[in-house]
């Protein structure tokens, strides 16, 4: 057993013995299907705090021939898989964290030299009797060892993309690194499986990639690995029951990453922190700072700021992800920046609709923090500060104050094109930003004989708050909106709700450019 070659199972064993461990070993069954096939090159990219290193440790422990996997994985999901024993602990595993080598060297040439010397040292310790053609050449040495043993290697690389994050402008170093990986891994008979994980997808050069043999599973399209991106809804619901935490509140805070194969994926680090501390809060800053987000949104590529404003209000924005160059410096449009934010976890992405959105309250708070400072964001900051007053006015049924608050929000977010009820809805969603602390906000709630424009549904922890049914009217009286709520029985969707329900009609007159509001309490 070496430092990098067959490193054992201690790291994964620590995860198994942690107070909260969510079993993701079923992922190994997917990798087993790709072993020794053309699909044996797998690149999984995830944001920080989404369990990348834990998965890498799990993979290494499962394939490492020096580990007793039968005992280690006893009771885990993979142990029930038919192929569990067929591939368990039958390979030489090389597990490398590129951040470690980057931190100990000053340039790419030195990094690659240290990496190769480290791997070659372990190979010589484990295989001292095998004659090597060139003991300084890692590729030829691994070929020689495979030729002598017929035992393939599983190579697990964590933080594979740290070079692109630490040296974003050094394209020469990036090319040198990618060329090394290609020479080491591509079309080599000794590779049983190559698994890389990091934040970014594989770097492109024009229309080609130096590592085009890899299948990518990213935050844009994780494919059949979707349920392993984070915690699934069933896993989180089970944790909430175990730790006596409100599940609806957990969903509002940490859910929001959605894929066709897994509709609800939660931020795992944040869920664990919430369960252990028994408090819902923003735990993002334990691994990221708002400056990382601010740097990118302050670039304000064409249309970016407007899109951010709308998403803070709850909107989804169409996006073209195809021009993104998989780095942190090459931005030619707002779409490129937003695609990067998807990979960093600051935006969710709906592949079927081609839209991005802010996934949950925890991440939305980061946007609020990132827009607090700077003159370019002052109008948004002012609008958010006024949100508490607007919500209080609704609770007090002060229609005049509500109309004035919406009017102020409209003036301060005038970059939103204000020409229909959808634009009015975007403004209202942002104006009522603070309501997200207490409510689930639903656009076009199915109700009665149609759809209510907006519904604010109090989460169980805030059941003392009134539910709100809001109807918007463009160039019509607010009374018309209230009448429509009643006639189409929108409030009937809340018939089982035991608390107070307020009907709110909001209108905008395009001639007078004035807003009007009417508020009534709904009585069954």
VOTORKE-347732 format. One record per residue (C-alpha): y, x, z negated; residue in three letters. Coordinates in steps of 0.001 Angstrom, whole numbers, plus 500000, padded with zeros to 6 digits. Each point is the difference from the previous one (the first is absolute). Layout:
<atoms>
+--------+--------+--------+------+
:      v :      u :      w : resn :
+--------+--------+--------+------+
:      Y :      X :      Z :  ALA :
...
+--------+--------+--------+------+
</atoms>
This chain:
<atoms>
+--------+--------+--------+------+
:      v :      u :      w : resn :
+--------+--------+--------+------+
: 500000 : 500000 : 500000 :  UNK :
: 503380 : 501411 : 501019 :  UNK :
: 503651 : 499142 : 499594 :  UNK :
: 500216 : 498405 : 503462 :  UNK :
: 496382 : 500028 : 501205 :  UNK :
: 497886 : 497427 : 498154 :  UNK :
: 502543 : 499594 : 497190 :  UNK :
: 497884 : 497506 : 498024 :  UNK :
: 500901 : 496609 : 498596 :  UNK :
: 502276 : 500706 : 497034 :  UNK :
: 503131 : 498523 : 501605 :  UNK :
: 498267 : 496790 : 501007 :  UNK :
: 498237 : 499793 : 496646 :  UNK :
: 503426 : 499925 : 498309 :  UNK :
: 500925 : 496993 : 502130 :  UNK :
: 496766 : 498243 : 499079 :  UNK :
: 500714 : 500562 : 496302 :  UNK :
: 503621 : 498841 : 500178 :  UNK :
: 500992 : 496903 : 498033 :  UNK :
: 500550 : 498130 : 503268 :  UNK :
: 497707 : 500843 : 502895 :  UNK :
: 499719 : 497701 : 503007 :  UNK :
: 496833 : 500626 : 501992 :  UNK :
: 500810 : 501035 : 503580 :  UNK :
: 496688 : 501729 : 500738 :  UNK :
: 499150 : 497431 : 502709 :  UNK :
: 502294 : 502107 : 502170 :  UNK :
: 497217 : 502597 : 500106 :  UNK :
: 497801 : 497571 : 501930 :  UNK :
: 502628 : 499939 : 502789 :  UNK :
: 500099 : 503792 : 500088 :  UNK :
: 496203 : 500173 : 500102 :  UNK :
: 500109 : 497986 : 503219 :  UNK :
: 502233 : 502655 : 501558 :  UNK :
: 498093 : 503075 : 498832 :  UNK :
: 498562 : 502135 : 502786 :  UNK :
: 501568 : 497783 : 502693 :  UNK :
: 502984 : 500303 : 502311 :  UNK :
: 501888 : 498028 : 497349 :  UNK :
: 499509 : 502673 : 497325 :  UNK :
: 503711 : 500913 : 500036 :  UNK :
: 501876 : 497681 : 497627 :  UNK :
: 503686 : 500169 : 499046 :  UNK :
: 501124 : 497585 : 497276 :  UNK :
: 503744 : 499870 : 499278 :  UNK :
: 501456 : 498208 : 496979 :  UNK :
: 503201 : 500109 : 497924 :  UNK :
: 500060 : 501880 : 496731 :  UNK :
: 498369 : 498285 : 497011 :  UNK :
: 497467 : 498213 : 502237 :  UNK :
: 496921 : 501930 : 498838 :  UNK :
: 499643 : 502568 : 502795 :  UNK :
: 498936 : 502870 : 497751 :  UNK :
: 497564 : 497851 : 498043 :  UNK :
: 498324 : 498986 : 503261 :  UNK :
: 499819 : 503647 : 501116 :  UNK :
: 498356 : 500962 : 496696 :  UNK :
: 497535 : 497110 : 500355 :  UNK :
: 499027 : 501057 : 503523 :  UNK :
: 499507 : 503619 : 498973 :  UNK :
: 497835 : 499002 : 497022 :  UNK :
: 497799 : 497728 : 502115 :  UNK :
: 499176 : 502495 : 502752 :  UNK :
: 499978 : 503220 : 497919 :  UNK :
: 496405 : 501287 : 499902 :  UNK :
: 500488 : 501535 : 496545 :  UNK :
: 500770 : 496625 : 498353 :  UNK :
: 497527 : 497526 : 498494 :  UNK :
: 501430 : 496994 : 501791 :  UNK :
: 497222 : 497638 : 498960 :  UNK :
: 501190 : 500236 : 496405 :  UNK :
: 503708 : 500312 : 500797 :  UNK :
: 500175 : 496861 : 502161 :  UNK :
: 497599 : 497898 : 497963 :  UNK :
: 501399 : 496484 : 499704 :  UNK :
: 502599 : 500578 : 502759 :  UNK :
: 500153 : 497861 : 503136 :  UNK :
: 498709 : 502776 : 502262 :  UNK :
: 496793 : 500289 : 497970 :  UNK :
: 498935 : 496590 : 501321 :  UNK :
: 500502 : 501044 : 503630 :  UNK :
: 496870 : 500533 : 502065 :  UNK :
: 501216 : 503413 : 501198 :  UNK :
: 500998 : 501249 : 496539 :  UNK :
: 497197 : 502575 : 499690 :  UNK :
: 499871 : 500891 : 503707 :  UNK :
: 503307 : 501908 : 499895 :  UNK :
: 500598 : 500614 : 496300 :  UNK :
: 500455 : 503658 : 499013 :  UNK :
: 498631 : 501451 : 503223 :  UNK :
: 502964 : 502020 : 501264 :  UNK :
: 502088 : 503044 : 499315 :  UNK :
: 503405 : 498590 : 499084 :  UNK :
: 503267 : 501853 : 500475 :  UNK :
: 502778 : 498266 : 498043 :  UNK :
: 503531 : 501281 : 500551 :  UNK :
: 503419 : 498855 : 498822 :  UNK :
: 502546 : 501384 : 502443 :  UNK :
: 502834 : 499598 : 497511 :  UNK :
: 498347 : 502654 : 497842 :  UNK :
: 500048 : 502570 : 502809 :  UNK :
: 503520 : 499020 : 501041 :  UNK :
: 501302 : 500494 : 496466 :  UNK :
: 498557 : 503517 : 499779 :  UNK :
: 501244 : 501350 : 503318 :  UNK :
: 503313 : 500492 : 501762 :  UNK :
: 499177 : 499343 : 503653 :  UNK :
: 497321 : 498461 : 502186 :  UNK :
: 498319 : 503269 : 500955 :  UNK :
: 499600 : 500898 : 496331 :  UNK :
: 498764 : 496493 : 499161 :  UNK :
: 497281 : 500064 : 502640 :  UNK :
: 498960 : 503506 : 499020 :  UNK :
: 499644 : 498987 : 496330 :  UNK :
: 498090 : 496847 : 500959 :  UNK :
: 497506 : 501910 : 502144 :  UNK :
: 499518 : 502790 : 497451 :  UNK :
: 499351 : 497396 : 497284 :  UNK :
: 497421 : 498116 : 502071 :  UNK :
: 498297 : 503210 : 501167 :  UNK :
: 499738 : 501255 : 496424 :  UNK :
: 498138 : 496850 : 498936 :  UNK :
: 497758 : 500136 : 503079 :  UNK :
: 498987 : 503580 : 499249 :  UNK :
: 499258 : 499146 : 496347 :  UNK :
: 497712 : 497114 : 500959 :  UNK :
: 498395 : 501689 : 503033 :  UNK :
: 499891 : 503742 : 499226 :  UNK :
: 496827 : 500590 : 502043 :  UNK :
: 501200 : 498494 : 503295 :  UNK :
: 501296 : 502562 : 502466 :  UNK :
: 503476 : 499088 : 501227 :  UNK :
: 501263 : 501224 : 503346 :  UNK :
: 503588 : 500278 : 498736 :  UNK :
: 500617 : 499533 : 496278 :  UNK :
: 503730 : 499515 : 500641 :  UNK :
: 499484 : 497076 : 502396 :  UNK :
: 499455 : 496680 : 498222 :  UNK :
: 498991 : 498096 : 503134 :  UNK :
: 497379 : 502521 : 501119 :  UNK :
: 498717 : 500412 : 496424 :  UNK :
: 499433 : 496255 : 499624 :  UNK :
: 498243 : 499984 : 503368 :  UNK :
: 497735 : 502825 : 498841 :  UNK :
: 499171 : 498206 : 496736 :  UNK :
: 499244 : 496757 : 501774 :  UNK :
: 497815 : 501827 : 502520 :  UNK :
: 497988 : 501518 : 497148 :  UNK :
: 499741 : 496931 : 497722 :  UNK :
: 500460 : 497017 : 502362 :  UNK :
: 501978 : 498466 : 497145 :  UNK :
: 503244 : 498396 : 501105 :  UNK :
: 503329 : 500068 : 498211 :  UNK :
: 502069 : 497134 : 498708 :  UNK :
: 503637 : 501107 : 499941 :  UNK :
: 502411 : 498061 : 497784 :  UNK :
: 503698 : 500840 : 500370 :  UNK :
: 502540 : 498431 : 497642 :  UNK :
: 503788 : 500126 : 500580 :  UNK :
: 499247 : 501066 : 503557 :  UNK :
: 503569 : 499156 : 501100 :  UNK :
: 501945 : 501827 : 497276 :  UNK :
: 501171 : 502567 : 502545 :  UNK :
: 501840 : 497280 : 501925 :  UNK :
: 501611 : 498718 : 496825 :  UNK :
: 500947 : 503378 : 498492 :  UNK :
: 501057 : 501689 : 503265 :  UNK :
: 501088 : 497052 : 502142 :  UNK :
: 502068 : 502103 : 502439 :  UNK :
: 497654 : 502972 : 500452 :  UNK :
: 498218 : 498870 : 503167 :  UNK :
: 498512 : 503448 : 500618 :  UNK :
: 498239 : 499930 : 496632 :  UNK :
: 498833 : 496450 : 500619 :  UNK :
: 498479 : 500959 : 503342 :  UNK :
: 498298 : 503041 : 498481 :  UNK :
: 498493 : 497809 : 497294 :  UNK :
: 498790 : 497306 : 502399 :  UNK :
: 498529 : 502594 : 502359 :  UNK :
: 498042 : 501514 : 497104 :  UNK :
: 498604 : 496617 : 498966 :  UNK :
: 499014 : 499227 : 503575 :  UNK :
: 498231 : 503338 : 500438 :  UNK :
: 498236 : 499650 : 496651 :  UNK :
: 498872 : 496398 : 500320 :  UNK :
: 499903 : 498725 : 503571 :  UNK :
: 496634 : 499840 : 501794 :  UNK :
: 498299 : 502147 : 497376 :  UNK :
: 496291 : 499366 : 499495 :  UNK :
: 500294 : 500960 : 496328 :  UNK :
: 502251 : 496993 : 499244 :  UNK :
: 498102 : 497050 : 498561 :  UNK :
: 503216 : 498299 : 498866 :  UNK :
: 503651 : 501016 : 499928 :  UNK :
: 502101 : 497800 : 497719 :  UNK :
: 503744 : 500583 : 499720 :  UNK :
: 502435 : 498072 : 497864 :  UNK :
: 503761 : 500107 : 499601 :  UNK :
: 503127 : 497877 : 500355 :  UNK :
: 500756 : 500422 : 503694 :  UNK :
: 497830 : 499265 : 503031 :  UNK :
: 499135 : 502959 : 502234 :  UNK :
: 502996 : 501703 : 501568 :  UNK :
: 500589 : 499342 : 503684 :  UNK :
: 501437 : 502364 : 502582 :  UNK :
: 501221 : 497842 : 502860 :  UNK :
: 497127 : 497717 : 500934 :  UNK :
: 497305 : 502370 : 498723 :  UNK :
: 498686 : 501033 : 496613 :  UNK :
: 498407 : 503307 : 499063 :  UNK :
: 497475 : 498032 : 497929 :  UNK :
: 499142 : 497167 : 502343 :  UNK :
: 496351 : 500010 : 498882 :  UNK :
: 501000 : 498219 : 496765 :  UNK :
: 499877 : 496244 : 499555 :  UNK :
: 503018 : 498982 : 497956 :  UNK :
: 500081 : 497388 : 497253 :  UNK :
: 503627 : 499567 : 498989 :  UNK :
: 502362 : 497544 : 498333 :  UNK :
: 500683 : 498614 : 503468 :  UNK :
: 496327 : 499326 : 500695 :  UNK :
: 497389 : 500974 : 497394 :  UNK :
: 497303 : 498088 : 501898 :  UNK :
: 496790 : 499589 : 498033 :  UNK :
: 501346 : 502288 : 497258 :  UNK :
: 502639 : 497372 : 499067 :  UNK :
: 498380 : 498954 : 496711 :  UNK :
: 500109 : 503648 : 498889 :  UNK :
: 503745 : 500430 : 500592 :  UNK :
: 500711 : 498713 : 496481 :  UNK :
: 498687 : 497388 : 497594 :  UNK :
: 498823 : 496713 : 501478 :  UNK :
: 500986 : 496619 : 498610 :  UNK :
: 496603 : 499472 : 498348 :  UNK :
: 500183 : 503416 : 498343 :  UNK :
: 503494 : 499336 : 498643 :  UNK :
: 499130 : 496504 : 498810 :  UNK :
: 497078 : 501461 : 498055 :  UNK :
: 502252 : 502627 : 498416 :  UNK :
: 502574 : 497370 : 499029 :  UNK :
: 497294 : 497938 : 498306 :  UNK :
: 498680 : 503044 : 498141 :  UNK :
: 503439 : 501102 : 498785 :  UNK :
: 501376 : 496488 : 499428 :  UNK :
: 502765 : 500402 : 502567 :  UNK :
: 501482 : 497221 : 502129 :  UNK :
: 498530 : 500294 : 503503 :  UNK :
: 502815 : 498142 : 501811 :  UNK :
: 502529 : 502411 : 498507 :  UNK :
: 497857 : 502958 : 501059 :  UNK :
: 499886 : 498687 : 503559 :  UNK :
: 503792 : 499694 : 500136 :  UNK :
: 500449 : 503546 : 498749 :  UNK :
: 497359 : 501999 : 501856 :  UNK :
: 498385 : 497998 : 502836 :  UNK :
: 501298 : 499879 : 503552 :  UNK :
: 498141 : 502521 : 502151 :  UNK :
: 498090 : 497834 : 502450 :  UNK :
: 497499 : 500719 : 502747 :  UNK :
: 497782 : 497746 : 502126 :  UNK :
: 496963 : 501346 : 498145 :  UNK :
: 501562 : 499665 : 496528 :  UNK :
: 502823 : 497505 : 499510 :  UNK :
: 501114 : 501153 : 496548 :  UNK :
: 500086 : 503683 : 499053 :  UNK :
: 501678 : 501136 : 496776 :  UNK :
: 501581 : 503305 : 499052 :  UNK :
: 497216 : 501496 : 497822 :  UNK :
: 502026 : 502454 : 497911 :  UNK :
: 502493 : 497305 : 499056 :  UNK :
: 497295 : 497472 : 499102 :  UNK :
: 498276 : 502542 : 497746 :  UNK :
: 503281 : 500885 : 498277 :  UNK :
: 500790 : 496318 : 499449 :  UNK :
: 496583 : 499263 : 498516 :  UNK :
: 500039 : 503001 : 497669 :  UNK :
: 503590 : 499422 : 498798 :  UNK :
: 499543 : 496218 : 499973 :  UNK :
: 503345 : 499616 : 501733 :  UNK :
: 501058 : 499233 : 503559 :  UNK :
: 502645 : 502426 : 501131 :  UNK :
: 500891 : 502363 : 502834 :  UNK :
: 497723 : 503035 : 499700 :  UNK :
: 500927 : 501374 : 503414 :  UNK :
: 502357 : 502593 : 498523 :  UNK :
: 497133 : 501711 : 498224 :  UNK :
: 498994 : 501452 : 503378 :  UNK :
: 503006 : 499434 : 502258 :  UNK :
: 503760 : 499933 : 499565 :  UNK :
: 502375 : 497650 : 501694 :  UNK :
: 501709 : 502940 : 501735 :  UNK :
: 496964 : 500296 : 502300 :  UNK :
: 500635 : 496459 : 501210 :  UNK :
: 503778 : 500375 : 500071 :  UNK :
: 499824 : 503013 : 502312 :  UNK :
: 498318 : 497955 : 502700 :  UNK :
: 501867 : 496724 : 499736 :  UNK :
: 503328 : 501861 : 499941 :  UNK :
: 499183 : 501406 : 503438 :  UNK :
: 500955 : 496500 : 501204 :  UNK :
: 498448 : 500356 : 503427 :  UNK :
: 501209 : 497146 : 502209 :  UNK :
: 499356 : 496732 : 498224 :  UNK :
: 498235 : 501550 : 496999 :  UNK :
: 502470 : 498925 : 497330 :  UNK :
: 500048 : 496435 : 501294 :  UNK :
: 496199 : 499935 : 499953 :  UNK :
: 499918 : 501331 : 496417 :  UNK :
: 502448 : 497309 : 498898 :  UNK :
: 497900 : 497249 : 501547 :  UNK :
: 496771 : 501350 : 498505 :  UNK :
: 501567 : 500200 : 496548 :  UNK :
: 500630 : 496279 : 500453 :  UNK :
: 496323 : 499422 : 500782 :  UNK :
: 499985 : 500123 : 503804 :  UNK :
: 497451 : 501717 : 502234 :  UNK :
: 501317 : 502161 : 502833 :  UNK :
: 498328 : 500646 : 503396 :  UNK :
: 499231 : 503682 : 500565 :  UNK :
: 498615 : 502317 : 502686 :  UNK :
: 497913 : 502701 : 498302 :  UNK :
: 498907 : 501775 : 503183 :  UNK :
: 502943 : 502419 : 500271 :  UNK :
: 499540 : 501478 : 496513 :  UNK :
: 499098 : 503698 : 500275 :  UNK :
: 498140 : 500144 : 496671 :  UNK :
: 502495 : 502312 : 498341 :  UNK :
: 503003 : 499712 : 497701 :  UNK :
: 502716 : 501281 : 502313 :  UNK :
: 499615 : 498575 : 503522 :  UNK :
: 501771 : 496637 : 499956 :  UNK :
: 501319 : 498401 : 503175 :  UNK :
: 500363 : 496425 : 498747 :  UNK :
: 499976 : 497776 : 496942 :  UNK :
: 496358 : 499219 : 500843 :  UNK :
: 499058 : 503661 : 499493 :  UNK :
: 501549 : 500064 : 496520 :  UNK :
: 498389 : 496709 : 499031 :  UNK :
: 496615 : 501228 : 501244 :  UNK :
: 500327 : 503040 : 497739 :  UNK :
: 500852 : 497651 : 497111 :  UNK :
: 496744 : 498139 : 500730 :  UNK :
: 498033 : 503234 : 499577 :  UNK :
: 501929 : 500854 : 496826 :  UNK :
: 499192 : 496564 : 498552 :  UNK :
: 503612 : 498782 : 499957 :  UNK :
: 499224 : 497312 : 502597 :  UNK :
: 496983 : 497839 : 500693 :  UNK :
: 498856 : 499496 : 503578 :  UNK :
: 498408 : 496960 : 501605 :  UNK :
: 498158 : 501346 : 503057 :  UNK :
: 499304 : 496546 : 501431 :  UNK :
: 503664 : 498954 : 499925 :  UNK :
: 501418 : 503492 : 500583 :  UNK :
: 502387 : 499577 : 497058 :  UNK :
: 501017 : 501992 : 496931 :  UNK :
: 501139 : 498691 : 496626 :  UNK :
: 500609 : 501094 : 496427 :  UNK :
: 496601 : 499427 : 498388 :  UNK :
: 500730 : 499134 : 496363 :  UNK :
: 502469 : 499944 : 497124 :  UNK :
: 499276 : 503564 : 498923 :  UNK :
: 500891 : 501441 : 503395 :  UNK :
: 502920 : 497570 : 500417 :  UNK :
: 501475 : 501439 : 496809 :  UNK :
: 499958 : 503438 : 501637 :  UNK :
: 502132 : 498667 : 502831 :  UNK :
: 502448 : 498564 : 497492 :  UNK :
: 500218 : 503367 : 498259 :  UNK :
: 500409 : 501848 : 503301 :  UNK :
: 502888 : 497749 : 501066 :  UNK :
: 501943 : 500122 : 496739 :  UNK :
: 501987 : 503052 : 500967 :  UNK :
: 502082 : 500806 : 503049 :  UNK :
: 502771 : 498088 : 501698 :  UNK :
: 497755 : 499068 : 502916 :  UNK :
: 497823 : 497909 : 497661 :  UNK :
: 502772 : 498652 : 497751 :  UNK :
: 499963 : 496501 : 501477 :  UNK :
: 496268 : 499689 : 499410 :  UNK :
: 500344 : 501321 : 496480 :  UNK :
: 502765 : 497472 : 499255 :  UNK :
: 497910 : 497156 : 501395 :  UNK :
: 497035 : 500932 : 497830 :  UNK :
: 502196 : 500203 : 496908 :  UNK :
: 501297 : 496482 : 500699 :  UNK :
: 496481 : 498642 : 500302 :  UNK :
: 499548 : 499345 : 496285 :  UNK :
: 503176 : 497899 : 499928 :  UNK :
: 498860 : 497971 : 502993 :  UNK :
: 496620 : 499239 : 498452 :  UNK :
: 501673 : 498997 : 496729 :  UNK :
: 502259 : 497613 : 501954 :  UNK :
: 496946 : 498283 : 501454 :  UNK :
: 498454 : 499599 : 496556 :  UNK :
: 503273 : 498446 : 498786 :  UNK :
: 500090 : 497719 : 503088 :  UNK :
: 503451 : 501358 : 500823 :  UNK :
: 500072 : 499229 : 503730 :  UNK :
: 503537 : 501338 : 500477 :  UNK :
: 499063 : 503379 : 498531 :  UNK :
: 496824 : 500103 : 502112 :  UNK :
: 501970 : 499352 : 503210 :  UNK :
: 502477 : 502695 : 499011 :  UNK :
: 497181 : 502443 : 499244 :  UNK :
: 498315 : 499417 : 503351 :  UNK :
: 503387 : 500319 : 501713 :  UNK :
: 500541 : 503369 : 498313 :  UNK :
: 496509 : 501180 : 500973 :  UNK :
: 500667 : 498991 : 503609 :  UNK :
: 503242 : 501948 : 500159 :  UNK :
: 498423 : 503080 : 498449 :  UNK :
: 496978 : 499961 : 502297 :  UNK :
: 501851 : 499180 : 503179 :  UNK :
: 497892 : 502518 : 501932 :  UNK :
: 497316 : 497309 : 500050 :  UNK :
: 500658 : 497944 : 503128 :  UNK :
: 501032 : 496666 : 498545 :  UNK :
: 499280 : 497421 : 502638 :  UNK :
: 497145 : 497759 : 498882 :  UNK :
: 498043 : 498756 : 496988 :  UNK :
: 497715 : 503050 : 500078 :  UNK :
: 503005 : 502297 : 499554 :  UNK :
: 501211 : 497747 : 497178 :  UNK :
: 496533 : 500327 : 498453 :  UNK :
: 500189 : 503817 : 500176 :  UNK :
: 503381 : 499988 : 498267 :  UNK :
: 498780 : 497585 : 497343 :  UNK :
: 496846 : 502042 : 499329 :  UNK :
: 502075 : 503109 : 499378 :  UNK :
: 502549 : 498072 : 497936 :  UNK :
: 497176 : 498747 : 497777 :  UNK :
: 498463 : 503469 : 499693 :  UNK :
: 499860 : 499938 : 496188 :  UNK :
: 497886 : 496834 : 500134 :  UNK :
: 497054 : 502187 : 501000 :  UNK :
: 499731 : 501062 : 496364 :  UNK :
: 498830 : 496481 : 499140 :  UNK :
: 498913 : 498300 : 503222 :  UNK :
: 497709 : 500266 : 502949 :  UNK :
: 502263 : 499189 : 502949 :  UNK :
: 498342 : 498167 : 502878 :  UNK :
: 501621 : 499436 : 503368 :  UNK :
: 498987 : 496826 : 501793 :  UNK :
: 497830 : 498652 : 497206 :  UNK :
: 497567 : 497409 : 501431 :  UNK :
: 501005 : 496791 : 498280 :  UNK :
: 499954 : 496263 : 500607 :  UNK :
: 500836 : 499265 : 503620 :  UNK :
: 501254 : 503434 : 500952 :  UNK :
: 501028 : 503363 : 498584 :  UNK :
: 502588 : 500714 : 497334 :  UNK :
: 502280 : 502852 : 501104 :  UNK :
: 499716 : 501846 : 496701 :  UNK :
: 498072 : 499334 : 496821 :  UNK :
: 500377 : 501984 : 496787 :  UNK :
: 496806 : 499622 : 497979 :  UNK :
: 500124 : 501350 : 496438 :  UNK :
: 497136 : 502318 : 499134 :  UNK :
: 497942 : 499039 : 496921 :  UNK :
: 501788 : 502494 : 497766 :  UNK :
: 503303 : 498270 : 500841 :  UNK :
: 498913 : 496365 : 499918 :  UNK :
: 503154 : 499054 : 498072 :  UNK :
: 502029 : 500497 : 503192 :  UNK :
: 500482 : 497001 : 502299 :  UNK :
: 498312 : 500016 : 503386 :  UNK :
: 502471 : 499924 : 502889 :  UNK :
: 499604 : 498269 : 503367 :  UNK :
: 502755 : 501167 : 502349 :  UNK :
: 500868 : 498475 : 503354 :  UNK :
: 502518 : 501650 : 502309 :  UNK :
: 502206 : 498301 : 502559 :  UNK :
: 502027 : 501600 : 502758 :  UNK :
: 503124 : 498023 : 500870 :  UNK :
: 498874 : 496961 : 498022 :  UNK :
: 500885 : 498696 : 496526 :  UNK :
: 498104 : 501259 : 496947 :  UNK :
: 499257 : 496362 : 499115 :  UNK :
: 497998 : 499865 : 503225 :  UNK :
: 497828 : 502799 : 498688 :  UNK :
: 499352 : 498170 : 496723 :  UNK :
: 499184 : 496815 : 501884 :  UNK :
: 497511 : 501885 : 502190 :  UNK :
: 498267 : 501447 : 496937 :  UNK :
: 499530 : 496488 : 498657 :  UNK :
: 499078 : 498288 : 503243 :  UNK :
: 497460 : 502615 : 501008 :  UNK :
: 498633 : 500239 : 496474 :  UNK :
: 500375 : 503764 : 499766 :  UNK :
: 500081 : 499874 : 496231 :  UNK :
: 496606 : 498308 : 500070 :  UNK :
: 498440 : 503416 : 500484 :  UNK :
: 500933 : 500607 : 496357 :  UNK :
: 498545 : 496732 : 498704 :  UNK :
: 497645 : 501875 : 497684 :  UNK :
: 502765 : 502182 : 498641 :  UNK :
: 500832 : 498884 : 496476 :  UNK :
: 503464 : 501540 : 499738 :  UNK :
: 503421 : 499097 : 501362 :  UNK :
: 500526 : 499960 : 503771 :  UNK :
: 503445 : 500429 : 501517 :  UNK :
: 500812 : 498940 : 503552 :  UNK :
: 502627 : 502244 : 501575 :  UNK :
: 501734 : 499246 : 503288 :  UNK :
: 502111 : 502756 : 501562 :  UNK :
: 501998 : 499603 : 503218 :  UNK :
: 502383 : 501997 : 502151 :  UNK :
: 502725 : 498487 : 502166 :  UNK :
: 500604 : 502318 : 502966 :  UNK :
: 503440 : 498466 : 500676 :  UNK :
: 501417 : 500308 : 496501 :  UNK :
: 497756 : 502987 : 499203 :  UNK :
: 499401 : 498505 : 496597 :  UNK :
: 496796 : 499607 : 497997 :  UNK :
: 499137 : 496896 : 498022 :  UNK :
: 497313 : 499458 : 497360 :  UNK :
: 498487 : 496946 : 498317 :  UNK :
: 497567 : 500224 : 497073 :  UNK :
: 497898 : 497182 : 498607 :  UNK :
: 497165 : 499806 : 497542 :  UNK :
: 496868 : 498544 : 501580 :  UNK :
: 498423 : 497109 : 498158 :  UNK :
: 496612 : 498617 : 500985 :  UNK :
+--------+--------+--------+------+
</atoms>
